[in-house]
Structure formats: structure tokens, C-alpha cells
Amino acid sequence: MEAQGEQLLQNLVDHEKAVIAKVEQAKRDAAAIIEKAQAEAAAVLEKARAEAAAFADSSRAETERQSAAAREEILARARAEAEKIEARAKGNRERAVDMVMERVLP
């Protein structure tokens, strides 16, 4: 009976060692899975940052292009309007000189 008890005890010790080994392996596996997941998350985050930066650069360039086009359009309209005003002013100046000459030299 004592031999049976020792055998049972030995079986229990062996079983406990096997369980401990399985737990340790499970810990190592979990650590590896966590490390892999963290690496994948970092890669996804870096890709997202790169895409966001590229989108921001693209948007900035498009905005600058649109701003330049709008600025050129506004300047062209302002130049055209200034030319019209200048032409009117020239015509008015000549009429004003004629009016002054008529009044001064009847």
C-alpha cells in the first residue's frame, strides 16, 4: 500500500510538473502572440500616419493650387477694371480740359 501511495504521489508530482510546463509554455506563447500583435499594431499605426501625411500634403498642394488660380483670376479682373477706369479717366480729363478751355477762353 505504501508503494501504491508513493506511486500515486510520484504520479501527482509528475502531473504537477507537466501542468507547470504547460503553463510556462502557454505564458511563452502568450508573450509571443502579444509581441506579434504589438508589432502589427505599430505597423498599422505607422502606415496610417504615412497615409495621413500624404493626404495632408496632397490636400495642401491642391489648396495652394486653387488659391493661386483664384488669386490670378482676381488680379486679372482687377487689372481689367483698372484699365477701364483709366480709360474713363483719360476721356474725362480731355473733356475737363475742353470745358476749362471753353470757360477760360470764350
PDB file as gemmi writes it, atoms N, CA and C in Angstrom:
CRYST1    1.000    1.000    1.000  90.00  90.00  90.00 P 1                      
ATOM      1  N   MET A   1       0.818  -1.176   0.000  1.00  0.00           N  
ATOM      2  CA  MET A   1       0.000   0.000   0.000  1.00  0.00           C  
ATOM      3  C   MET A   1       0.865   1.244   0.000  1.00  0.00           C  
ATOM      4  N   GLU A   2       1.978   1.129   0.758  1.00  0.00           N  
ATOM      5  CA  GLU A   2       2.871   2.270   0.790  1.00  0.00           C  
ATOM      6  C   GLU A   2       3.463   2.515  -0.588  1.00  0.00           C  
ATOM      7  N   ALA A   3       3.759   1.443  -1.296  1.00  0.00           N  
ATOM      8  CA  ALA A   3       4.292   1.563  -2.647  1.00  0.00           C  
ATOM      9  C   ALA A   3       3.256   2.210  -3.544  1.00  0.00           C  
ATOM     10  N   GLN A   4       2.020   1.831  -3.324  1.00  0.00           N  
ATOM     11  CA  GLN A   4       0.938   2.436  -4.111  1.00  0.00           C  
ATOM     12  C   GLN A   4       0.823   3.916  -3.797  1.00  0.00           C  
ATOM     13  N   GLY A   5       0.945   4.292  -2.561  1.00  0.00           N  
ATOM     14  CA  GLY A   5       0.892   5.692  -2.138  1.00  0.00           C  
ATOM     15  C   GLY A   5       2.046   6.480  -2.742  1.00  0.00           C  
ATOM     16  N   GLU A   6       3.230   5.848  -2.729  1.00  0.00           N  
ATOM     17  CA  GLU A   6       4.382   6.526  -3.316  1.00  0.00           C  
ATOM     18  C   GLU A   6       4.203   6.690  -4.818  1.00  0.00           C  
ATOM     19  N   GLN A   7       3.649   5.656  -5.434  1.00  0.00           N  
ATOM     20  CA  GLN A   7       3.399   5.723  -6.881  1.00  0.00           C  
ATOM     21  C   GLN A   7       2.393   6.824  -7.188  1.00  0.00           C  
ATOM     22  N   LEU A   8       1.347   6.908  -6.370  1.00  0.00           N  
ATOM     23  CA  LEU A   8       0.346   7.963  -6.550  1.00  0.00           C  
ATOM     24  C   LEU A   8       0.966   9.332  -6.355  1.00  0.00           C  
ATOM     25  N   LEU A   9       1.791   9.440  -5.343  1.00  0.00           N  
ATOM     26  CA  LEU A   9       2.472  10.700  -5.072  1.00  0.00           C  
ATOM     27  C   LEU A   9       3.399  11.064  -6.229  1.00  0.00           C  
ATOM     28  N   GLN A  10       4.114  10.059  -6.731  1.00  0.00           N  
ATOM     29  CA  GLN A  10       5.007  10.307  -7.866  1.00  0.00           C  
ATOM     30  C   GLN A  10       4.205  10.721  -9.091  1.00  0.00           C  
ATOM     31  N   ASN A  11       3.088  10.059  -9.306  1.00  0.00           N  
ATOM     32  CA  ASN A  11       2.210  10.418 -10.436  1.00  0.00           C  
ATOM     33  C   ASN A  11       1.706  11.856 -10.285  1.00  0.00           C  
ATOM     34  N   LEU A  12       1.359  12.206  -9.055  1.00  0.00           N  
ATOM     35  CA  LEU A  12       0.876  13.558  -8.784  1.00  0.00           C  
ATOM     36  C   LEU A  12       1.984  14.580  -9.047  1.00  0.00           C  
ATOM     37  N   VAL A  13       3.194  14.285  -8.613  1.00  0.00           N  
ATOM     38  CA  VAL A  13       4.336  15.179  -8.840  1.00  0.00           C  
ATOM     39  C   VAL A  13       4.600  15.301 -10.337  1.00  0.00           C  
ATOM     40  N   ASP A  14       4.590  14.173 -11.047  1.00  0.00           N  
ATOM     41  CA  ASP A  14       4.812  14.201 -12.494  1.00  0.00           C  
ATOM     42  C   ASP A  14       3.721  15.015 -13.193  1.00  0.00           C  
ATOM     43  N   HIS A  15       2.496  14.818 -12.766  1.00  0.00           N  
ATOM     44  CA  HIS A  15       1.376  15.547 -13.356  1.00  0.00           C  
ATOM     45  C   HIS A  15       1.519  17.050 -13.087  1.00  0.00           C  
ATOM     46  N   GLU A  16       1.923  17.388 -11.842  1.00  0.00           N  
ATOM     47  CA  GLU A  16       2.113  18.797 -11.491  1.00  0.00           C  
ATOM     48  C   GLU A  16       3.225  19.413 -12.339  1.00  0.00           C  
ATOM     49  N   LYS A  17       4.303  18.665 -12.542  1.00  0.00           N  
ATOM     50  CA  LYS A  17       5.397  19.158 -13.377  1.00  0.00           C  
ATOM     51  C   LYS A  17       4.917  19.369 -14.810  1.00  0.00           C  
ATOM     52  N   ALA A  18       4.104  18.447 -15.304  1.00  0.00           N  
ATOM     53  CA  ALA A  18       3.585  18.565 -16.671  1.00  0.00           C  
ATOM     54  C   ALA A  18       2.681  19.791 -16.784  1.00  0.00           C  
ATOM     55  N   VAL A  19       1.858  20.007 -15.761  1.00  0.00           N  
ATOM     56  CA  VAL A  19       0.969  21.169 -15.766  1.00  0.00           C  
ATOM     57  C   VAL A  19       1.781  22.455 -15.707  1.00  0.00           C  
ATOM     58  N   ILE A  20       2.793  22.484 -14.860  1.00  0.00           N  
ATOM     59  CA  ILE A  20       3.653  23.668 -14.751  1.00  0.00           C  
ATOM     60  C   ILE A  20       4.342  23.939 -16.091  1.00  0.00           C  
ATOM     61  N   ALA A  21       4.812  22.871 -16.732  1.00  0.00           N  
ATOM     62  CA  ALA A  21       5.473  23.026 -18.036  1.00  0.00           C  
ATOM     63  C   ALA A  21       4.488  23.586 -19.067  1.00  0.00           C  
ATOM     64  N   LYS A  22       3.248  23.083 -19.029  1.00  0.00           N  
ATOM     65  CA  LYS A  22       2.227  23.580 -19.964  1.00  0.00           C  
ATOM     66  C   LYS A  22       1.912  25.048 -19.688  1.00  0.00           C  
ATOM     67  N   VAL A  23       1.845  25.419 -18.418  1.00  0.00           N  
ATOM     68  CA  VAL A  23       1.563  26.811 -18.046  1.00  0.00           C  
ATOM     69  C   VAL A  23       2.699  27.714 -18.533  1.00  0.00           C  
ATOM     70  N   GLU A  24       3.931  27.271 -18.308  1.00  0.00           N  
ATOM     71  CA  GLU A  24       5.081  28.059 -18.750  1.00  0.00           C  
ATOM     72  C   GLU A  24       5.077  28.208 -20.270  1.00  0.00           C  
ATOM     73  N   GLN A  25       4.761  27.131 -20.975  1.00  0.00           N  
ATOM     74  CA  GLN A  25       4.694  27.194 -22.433  1.00  0.00           C  
ATOM     75  C   GLN A  25       3.567  28.130 -22.873  1.00  0.00           C  
ATOM     76  N   ALA A  26       2.445  28.057 -22.181  1.00  0.00           N  
ATOM     77  CA  ALA A  26       1.326  28.940 -22.505  1.00  0.00           C  
ATOM     78  C   ALA A  26       1.718  30.398 -22.277  1.00  0.00           C  
ATOM     79  N   LYS A  27       2.476  30.679 -21.227  1.00  0.00           N  
ATOM     80  CA  LYS A  27       2.957  32.046 -20.975  1.00  0.00           C  
ATOM     81  C   LYS A  27       3.865  32.516 -22.103  1.00  0.00           C  
ATOM     82  N   ARG A  28       4.787  31.619 -22.533  1.00  0.00           N  
ATOM     83  CA  ARG A  28       5.687  31.985 -23.621  1.00  0.00           C  
ATOM     84  C   ARG A  28       4.905  32.223 -24.915  1.00  0.00           C  
ATOM     85  N   ASP A  29       3.931  31.359 -25.156  1.00  0.00           N  
ATOM     86  CA  ASP A  29       3.104  31.523 -26.357  1.00  0.00           C  
ATOM     87  C   ASP A  29       2.325  32.833 -26.306  1.00  0.00           C  
ATOM     88  N   ALA A  30       1.764  33.139 -25.146  1.00  0.00           N  
ATOM     89  CA  ALA A  30       1.001  34.378 -24.982  1.00  0.00           C  
ATOM     90  C   ALA A  30       1.901  35.592 -25.174  1.00  0.00           C  
ATOM     91  N   ALA A  31       3.107  35.531 -24.634  1.00  0.00           N  
ATOM     92  CA  ALA A  31       4.047  36.646 -24.799  1.00  0.00           C  
ATOM     93  C   ALA A  31       4.400  36.834 -26.271  1.00  0.00           C  
ATOM     94  N   ALA A  32       4.593  35.728 -26.977  1.00  0.00           N  
ATOM     95  CA  ALA A  32       4.910  35.815 -28.408  1.00  0.00           C  
ATOM     96  C   ALA A  32       3.730  36.398 -29.186  1.00  0.00           C  
ATOM     97  N   ILE A  33       2.525  35.976 -28.840  1.00  0.00           N  
ATOM     98  CA  ILE A  33       1.326  36.490 -29.517  1.00  0.00           C  
ATOM     99  C   ILE A  33       1.177  37.990 -29.255  1.00  0.00           C  
ATOM    100  N   ILE A  34       1.402  38.392 -28.012  1.00  0.00           N  
ATOM    101  CA  ILE A  34       1.303  39.820 -27.654  1.00  0.00           C  
ATOM    102  C   ILE A  34       2.359  40.622 -28.401  1.00  0.00           C  
ATOM    103  N   GLU A  35       3.573  40.117 -28.449  1.00  0.00           N  
ATOM    104  CA  GLU A  35       4.659  40.812 -29.149  1.00  0.00           C  
ATOM    105  C   GLU A  35       4.326  40.961 -30.638  1.00  0.00           C  
ATOM    106  N   LYS A  36       3.817  39.902 -31.230  1.00  0.00           N  
ATOM    107  CA  LYS A  36       3.435  39.940 -32.650  1.00  0.00           C  
ATOM    108  C   LYS A  36       2.305  40.948 -32.861  1.00  0.00           C  
ATOM    109  N   ALA A  37       1.317  40.935 -31.983  1.00  0.00           N  
ATOM    110  CA  ALA A  37       0.188  41.867 -32.103  1.00  0.00           C  
ATOM    111  C   ALA A  37       0.659  43.310 -31.956  1.00  0.00           C  
ATOM    112  N   GLN A  38       1.585  43.555 -31.033  1.00  0.00           N  
ATOM    113  CA  GLN A  38       2.110  44.908 -30.853  1.00  0.00           C  
ATOM    114  C   GLN A  38       2.880  45.354 -32.086  1.00  0.00           C  
ATOM    115  N   ALA A  39       3.647  44.467 -32.676  1.00  0.00           N  
ATOM    116  CA  ALA A  39       4.391  44.808 -33.890  1.00  0.00           C  
ATOM    117  C   ALA A  39       3.437  45.116 -35.036  1.00  0.00           C  
ATOM    118  N   GLU A  40       2.387  44.300 -35.169  1.00  0.00           N  
ATOM    119  CA  GLU A  40       1.404  44.545 -36.217  1.00  0.00           C  
ATOM    120  C   GLU A  40       0.673  45.868 -35.984  1.00  0.00           C  
ATOM    121  N   ALA A  41       0.330  46.143 -34.736  1.00  0.00           N  
ATOM    122  CA  ALA A  41      -0.349  47.399 -34.411  1.00  0.00           C  
ATOM    123  C   ALA A  41       0.550  48.593 -34.724  1.00  0.00           C  
ATOM    124  N   ALA A  42       1.833  48.471 -34.406  1.00  0.00           N  
ATOM    125  CA  ALA A  42       2.777  49.561 -34.703  1.00  0.00           C  
ATOM    126  C   ALA A  42       2.888  49.764 -36.207  1.00  0.00           C  
ATOM    127  N   ALA A  43       2.907  48.676 -36.964  1.00  0.00           N  
ATOM    128  CA  ALA A  43       2.991  48.779 -38.425  1.00  0.00           C  
ATOM    129  C   ALA A  43       1.736  49.437 -38.991  1.00  0.00           C  
ATOM    130  N   VAL A  44       0.583  49.045 -38.488  1.00  0.00           N  
ATOM    131  CA  VAL A  44      -0.674  49.640 -38.953  1.00  0.00           C  
ATOM    132  C   VAL A  44      -0.715  51.124 -38.606  1.00  0.00           C  
ATOM    133  N   LEU A  45      -0.283  51.452 -37.410  1.00  0.00           N  
ATOM    134  CA  LEU A  45      -0.255  52.852 -36.979  1.00  0.00           C  
ATOM    135  C   LEU A  45       0.688  53.673 -37.853  1.00  0.00           C  
ATOM    136  N   GLU A  46       1.862  53.137 -38.138  1.00  0.00           N  
ATOM    137  CA  GLU A  46       2.828  53.849 -38.981  1.00  0.00           C  
ATOM    138  C   GLU A  46       2.273  54.038 -40.396  1.00  0.00           C  
ATOM    139  N   LYS A  47       1.614  53.016 -40.906  1.00  0.00           N  
ATOM    140  CA  LYS A  47       1.010  53.124 -42.246  1.00  0.00           C  
ATOM    141  C   LYS A  47      -0.076  54.198 -42.244  1.00  0.00           C  
ATOM    142  N   ALA A  48      -0.884  54.217 -41.210  1.00  0.00           N  
ATOM    143  CA  ALA A  48      -1.949  55.219 -41.112  1.00  0.00           C  
ATOM    144  C   ALA A  48      -1.362  56.630 -41.020  1.00  0.00           C  
ATOM    145  N   ARG A  49      -0.289  56.770 -40.258  1.00  0.00           N  
ATOM    146  CA  ARG A  49       0.372  58.085 -40.152  1.00  0.00           C  
ATOM    147  C   ARG A  49       0.916  58.525 -41.506  1.00  0.00           C  
ATOM    148  N   ALA A  50       1.546  57.592 -42.221  1.00  0.00           N  
ATOM    149  CA  ALA A  50       2.099  57.913 -43.538  1.00  0.00           C  
ATOM    150  C   ALA A  50       0.989  58.305 -44.511  1.00  0.00           C  
ATOM    151  N   GLU A  51      -0.109  57.564 -44.480  1.00  0.00           N  
ATOM    152  CA  GLU A  51      -1.238  57.891 -45.363  1.00  0.00           C  
ATOM    153  C   GLU A  51      -1.835  59.246 -45.002  1.00  0.00           C  
ATOM    154  N   ALA A  52      -1.940  59.535 -43.722  1.00  0.00           N  
ATOM    155  CA  ALA A  52      -2.479  60.831 -43.290  1.00  0.00           C  
ATOM    156  C   ALA A  52      -1.557  61.962 -43.726  1.00  0.00           C  
ATOM    157  N   ALA A  53      -0.254  61.757 -43.603  1.00  0.00           N  
ATOM    158  CA  ALA A  53       0.704  62.785 -44.028  1.00  0.00           C  
ATOM    159  C   ALA A  53       0.629  63.002 -45.535  1.00  0.00           C  
ATOM    160  N   ALA A  54       0.528  61.915 -46.285  1.00  0.00           N  
ATOM    161  CA  ALA A  54       0.423  62.028 -47.741  1.00  0.00           C  
ATOM    162  C   ALA A  54      -0.864  62.746 -48.124  1.00  0.00           C  
ATOM    163  N   PHE A  55      -1.957  62.426 -47.445  1.00  0.00           N  
ATOM    164  CA  PHE A  55      -3.232  63.093 -47.726  1.00  0.00           C  
ATOM    165  C   PHE A  55      -3.148  64.575 -47.396  1.00  0.00           C  
ATOM    166  N   ALA A  56      -2.515  64.893 -46.263  1.00  0.00           N  
ATOM    167  CA  ALA A  56      -2.369  66.301 -45.871  1.00  0.00           C  
ATOM    168  C   ALA A  56      -1.526  67.054 -46.894  1.00  0.00           C  
ATOM    169  N   ASP A  57      -0.434  66.436 -47.338  1.00  0.00           N  
ATOM    170  CA  ASP A  57       0.413  67.078 -48.353  1.00  0.00           C  
ATOM    171  C   ASP A  57      -0.359  67.288 -49.644  1.00  0.00           C  
ATOM    172  N   SER A  58      -1.091  66.274 -50.049  1.00  0.00           N  
ATOM    173  CA  SER A  58      -1.883  66.361 -51.275  1.00  0.00           C  
ATOM    174  C   SER A  58      -2.951  67.445 -51.156  1.00  0.00           C  
ATOM    175  N   SER A  59      -3.623  67.469 -50.018  1.00  0.00           N  
ATOM    176  CA  SER A  59      -4.663  68.479 -49.792  1.00  0.00           C  
ATOM    177  C   SER A  59      -4.058  69.877 -49.766  1.00  0.00           C  
ATOM    178  N   ARG A  60      -2.921  70.011 -49.118  1.00  0.00           N  
ATOM    179  CA  ARG A  60      -2.242  71.305 -49.034  1.00  0.00           C  
ATOM    180  C   ARG A  60      -1.862  71.780 -50.434  1.00  0.00           C  
ATOM    181  N   ALA A  61      -1.305  70.884 -51.239  1.00  0.00           N  
ATOM    182  CA  ALA A  61      -0.893  71.245 -52.597  1.00  0.00           C  
ATOM    183  C   ALA A  61      -2.108  71.651 -53.428  1.00  0.00           C  
ATOM    184  N   GLU A  62      -3.187  70.917 -53.308  1.00  0.00           N  
ATOM    185  CA  GLU A  62      -4.407  71.244 -54.066  1.00  0.00           C  
ATOM    186  C   GLU A  62      -4.964  72.588 -53.614  1.00  0.00           C  
ATOM    187  N   THR A  63      -4.959  72.828 -52.323  1.00  0.00           N  
ATOM    188  CA  THR A  63      -5.453  74.106 -51.796  1.00  0.00           C  
ATOM    189  C   THR A  63      -4.593  75.258 -52.294  1.00  0.00           C  
ATOM    190  N   GLU A  64      -3.279  75.064 -52.278  1.00  0.00           N  
ATOM    191  CA  GLU A  64      -2.379  76.104 -52.775  1.00  0.00           C  
ATOM    192  C   GLU A  64      -2.616  76.366 -54.263  1.00  0.00           C  
ATOM    193  N   ARG A  65      -2.827  75.299 -55.029  1.00  0.00           N  
ATOM    194  CA  ARG A  65      -3.094  75.446 -56.464  1.00  0.00           C  
ATOM    195  C   ARG A  65      -4.387  76.223 -56.684  1.00  0.00           C  
ATOM    196  N   GLN A  66      -5.424  75.874 -55.947  1.00  0.00           N  
ATOM    197  CA  GLN A  66      -6.704  76.569 -56.075  1.00  0.00           C  
ATOM    198  C   GLN A  66      -6.582  78.027 -55.636  1.00  0.00           C  
ATOM    199  N   SER A  67      -5.815  78.271 -54.580  1.00  0.00           N  
ATOM    200  CA  SER A  67      -5.617  79.640 -54.107  1.00  0.00           C  
ATOM    201  C   SER A  67      -4.890  80.472 -55.160  1.00  0.00           C  
ATOM    202  N   ALA A  68      -3.873  79.891 -55.752  1.00  0.00           N  
ATOM    203  CA  ALA A  68      -3.116  80.609 -56.781  1.00  0.00           C  
ATOM    204  C   ALA A  68      -4.006  80.916 -57.974  1.00  0.00           C  
ATOM    205  N   ALA A  69      -4.825  79.959 -58.380  1.00  0.00           N  
ATOM    206  CA  ALA A  69      -5.733  80.174 -59.509  1.00  0.00           C  
ATOM    207  C   ALA A  69      -6.738  81.277 -59.180  1.00  0.00           C  
ATOM    208  N   ALA A  70      -7.292  81.248 -57.970  1.00  0.00           N  
ATOM    209  CA  ALA A  70      -8.252  82.277 -57.565  1.00  0.00           C  
ATOM    210  C   ALA A  70      -7.581  83.642 -57.505  1.00  0.00           C  
ATOM    211  N   ARG A  71      -6.367  83.678 -56.977  1.00  0.00           N  
ATOM    212  CA  ARG A  71      -5.622  84.939 -56.886  1.00  0.00           C  
ATOM    213  C   ARG A  71      -5.379  85.518 -58.275  1.00  0.00           C  
ATOM    214  N   GLU A  72      -4.961  84.666 -59.221  1.00  0.00           N  
ATOM    215  CA  GLU A  72      -4.720  85.124 -60.591  1.00  0.00           C  
ATOM    216  C   GLU A  72      -6.003  85.626 -61.244  1.00  0.00           C  
ATOM    217  N   GLU A  73      -7.087  84.943 -60.999  1.00  0.00           N  
ATOM    218  CA  GLU A  73      -8.377  85.364 -61.565  1.00  0.00           C  
ATOM    219  C   GLU A  73      -8.783  86.732 -61.008  1.00  0.00           C  
ATOM    220  N   ILE A  74      -8.630  86.901 -59.711  1.00  0.00           N  
ATOM    221  CA  ILE A  74      -8.994  88.177 -59.074  1.00  0.00           C  
ATOM    222  C   ILE A  74      -8.098  89.297 -59.594  1.00  0.00           C  
ATOM    223  N   LEU A  75      -6.804  89.032 -59.718  1.00  0.00           N  
ATOM    224  CA  LEU A  75      -5.879  90.041 -60.226  1.00  0.00           C  
ATOM    225  C   LEU A  75      -6.207  90.415 -61.674  1.00  0.00           C  
ATOM    226  N   ALA A  76      -6.550  89.421 -62.472  1.00  0.00           N  
ATOM    227  CA  ALA A  76      -6.905  89.698 -63.870  1.00  0.00           C  
ATOM    228  C   ALA A  76      -8.148  90.586 -63.940  1.00  0.00           C  
ATOM    229  N   ARG A  77      -9.144  90.283 -63.116  1.00  0.00           N  
ATOM    230  CA  ARG A  77     -10.355  91.121 -63.101  1.00  0.00           C  
ATOM    231  C   ARG A  77     -10.035  92.528 -62.608  1.00  0.00           C  
ATOM    232  N   ALA A  78      -9.178  92.618 -61.579  1.00  0.00           N  
ATOM    233  CA  ALA A  78      -8.816  93.933 -61.050  1.00  0.00           C  
ATOM    234  C   ALA A  78      -8.054  94.737 -62.100  1.00  0.00           C  
ATOM    235  N   ARG A  79      -7.147  94.094 -62.828  1.00  0.00           N  
ATOM    236  CA  ARG A  79      -6.402  94.797 -63.889  1.00  0.00           C  
ATOM    237  C   ARG A  79      -7.350  95.288 -64.975  1.00  0.00           C  
ATOM    238  N   ALA A  80      -8.280  94.430 -65.367  1.00  0.00           N  
ATOM    239  CA  ALA A  80      -9.233  94.822 -66.407  1.00  0.00           C  
ATOM    240  C   ALA A  80     -10.078  96.003 -65.935  1.00  0.00           C  
ATOM    241  N   GLU A  81     -10.510  95.957 -64.699  1.00  0.00           N  
ATOM    242  CA  GLU A  81     -11.317  97.056 -64.150  1.00  0.00           C  
ATOM    243  C   GLU A  81     -10.491  98.333 -64.048  1.00  0.00           C  
ATOM    244  N   ALA A  82      -9.229  98.200 -63.649  1.00  0.00           N  
ATOM    245  CA  ALA A  82      -8.347  99.368 -63.555  1.00  0.00           C  
ATOM    246  C   ALA A  82      -8.136  99.987 -64.935  1.00  0.00           C  
ATOM    247  N   GLU A  83      -7.984  99.144 -65.939  1.00  0.00           N  
ATOM    248  CA  GLU A  83      -7.817  99.657 -67.302  1.00  0.00           C  
ATOM    249  C   GLU A  83      -9.069 100.409 -67.765  1.00  0.00           C  
ATOM    250  N   LYS A  84     -10.240  99.888 -67.429  1.00  0.00           N  
ATOM    251  CA  LYS A  84     -11.492 100.580 -67.793  1.00  0.00           C  
ATOM    252  C   LYS A  84     -11.560 101.940 -67.094  1.00  0.00           C  
ATOM    253  N   ILE A  85     -11.227 101.948 -65.813  1.00  0.00           N  
ATOM    254  CA  ILE A  85     -11.276 103.206 -65.039  1.00  0.00           C  
ATOM    255  C   ILE A  85     -10.259 104.201 -65.599  1.00  0.00           C  
ATOM    256  N   GLU A  86      -9.074 103.702 -65.947  1.00  0.00           N  
ATOM    257  CA  GLU A  86      -8.049 104.579 -66.513  1.00  0.00           C  
ATOM    258  C   GLU A  86      -8.505 105.163 -67.846  1.00  0.00           C  
ATOM    259  N   ALA A  87      -9.125 104.338 -68.670  1.00  0.00           N  
ATOM    260  CA  ALA A  87      -9.620 104.829 -69.959  1.00  0.00           C  
ATOM    261  C   ALA A  87     -10.708 105.877 -69.750  1.00  0.00           C  
ATOM    262  N   ARG A  88     -11.608 105.647 -68.793  1.00  0.00           N  
ATOM    263  CA  ARG A  88     -12.653 106.634 -68.487  1.00  0.00           C  
ATOM    264  C   ARG A  88     -12.034 107.922 -67.972  1.00  0.00           C  
ATOM    265  N   ALA A  89     -11.024 107.772 -67.103  1.00  0.00           N  
ATOM    266  CA  ALA A  89     -10.369 108.957 -66.547  1.00  0.00           C  
ATOM    267  C   ALA A  89      -9.701 109.766 -67.653  1.00  0.00           C  
ATOM    268  N   LYS A  90      -9.077 109.111 -68.610  1.00  0.00           N  
ATOM    269  CA  LYS A  90      -8.454 109.826 -69.732  1.00  0.00           C  
ATOM    270  C   LYS A  90      -9.509 110.591 -70.516  1.00  0.00           C  
ATOM    271  N   GLY A  91     -10.619 109.919 -70.793  1.00  0.00           N  
ATOM    272  CA  GLY A  91     -11.707 110.577 -71.527  1.00  0.00           C  
ATOM    273  C   GLY A  91     -12.255 111.749 -70.735  1.00  0.00           C  
ATOM    274  N   ASN A  92     -12.433 111.589 -69.459  1.00  0.00           N  
ATOM    275  CA  ASN A  92     -12.953 112.666 -68.614  1.00  0.00           C  
ATOM    276  C   ASN A  92     -11.950 113.808 -68.520  1.00  0.00           C  
ATOM    277  N   ARG A  93     -10.675 113.503 -68.490  1.00  0.00           N  
ATOM    278  CA  ARG A  93      -9.649 114.535 -68.405  1.00  0.00           C  
ATOM    279  C   ARG A  93      -9.683 115.410 -69.665  1.00  0.00           C  
ATOM    280  N   GLU A  94      -9.814 114.755 -70.796  1.00  0.00           N  
ATOM    281  CA  GLU A  94      -9.857 115.520 -72.042  1.00  0.00           C  
ATOM    282  C   GLU A  94     -11.108 116.397 -72.096  1.00  0.00           C  
ATOM    283  N   ARG A  95     -12.227 115.877 -71.626  1.00  0.00           N  
ATOM    284  CA  ARG A  95     -13.455 116.691 -71.577  1.00  0.00           C  
ATOM    285  C   ARG A  95     -13.296 117.824 -70.578  1.00  0.00           C  
ATOM    286  N   ALA A  96     -12.648 117.536 -69.437  1.00  0.00           N  
ATOM    287  CA  ALA A  96     -12.446 118.573 -68.422  1.00  0.00           C  
ATOM    288  C   ALA A  96     -11.553 119.682 -68.959  1.00  0.00           C  
ATOM    289  N   VAL A  97     -10.493 119.315 -69.668  1.00  0.00           N  
ATOM    290  CA  VAL A  97      -9.607 120.321 -70.258  1.00  0.00           C  
ATOM    291  C   VAL A  97     -10.384 121.164 -71.269  1.00  0.00           C  
ATOM    292  N   ASP A  98     -11.211 120.509 -72.088  1.00  0.00           N  
ATOM    293  CA  ASP A  98     -12.028 121.233 -73.067  1.00  0.00           C  
ATOM    294  C   ASP A  98     -12.976 122.191 -72.367  1.00  0.00           C  
ATOM    295  N   MET A  99     -13.613 121.732 -71.258  1.00  0.00           N  
ATOM    296  CA  MET A  99     -14.553 122.594 -70.531  1.00  0.00           C  
ATOM    297  C   MET A  99     -13.831 123.807 -69.947  1.00  0.00           C  
ATOM    298  N   VAL A 100     -12.651 123.568 -69.373  1.00  0.00           N  
ATOM    299  CA  VAL A 100     -11.886 124.672 -68.783  1.00  0.00           C  
ATOM    300  C   VAL A 100     -11.476 125.646 -69.879  1.00  0.00           C  
ATOM    301  N   MET A 101     -11.042 125.117 -70.975  1.00  0.00           N  
ATOM    302  CA  MET A 101     -10.614 125.983 -72.080  1.00  0.00           C  
ATOM    303  C   MET A 101     -11.801 126.805 -72.591  1.00  0.00           C  
ATOM    304  N   GLU A 102     -12.979 126.222 -72.662  1.00  0.00           N  
ATOM    305  CA  GLU A 102     -14.156 126.947 -73.134  1.00  0.00           C  
ATOM    306  C   GLU A 102     -14.519 128.062 -72.158  1.00  0.00           C  
ATOM    307  N   ARG A 103     -14.371 127.820 -70.871  1.00  0.00           N  
ATOM    308  CA  ARG A 103     -14.750 128.815 -69.877  1.00  0.00           C  
ATOM    309  C   ARG A 103     -13.665 129.897 -69.760  1.00  0.00           C  
ATOM    310  N   VAL A 104     -12.432 129.479 -69.860  1.00  0.00           N  
ATOM    311  CA  VAL A 104     -11.342 130.449 -69.698  1.00  0.00           C  
ATOM    312  C   VAL A 104     -11.173 131.260 -70.992  1.00  0.00           C  
ATOM    313  N   LEU A 105     -11.253 130.593 -72.089  1.00  0.00           N  
ATOM    314  CA  LEU A 105     -11.067 131.261 -73.373  1.00  0.00           C  
ATOM    315  C   LEU A 105     -12.369 131.198 -74.156  1.00  0.00           C  
ATOM    316  N   PRO A 106     -13.258 132.111 -73.910  1.00  0.00           N  
ATOM    317  CA  PRO A 106     -14.560 132.043 -74.624  1.00  0.00           C  
ATOM    318  C   PRO A 106     -14.446 132.402 -76.081  1.00  0.00           C  
TER     319      PRO A 106                                                      
END                                                                             
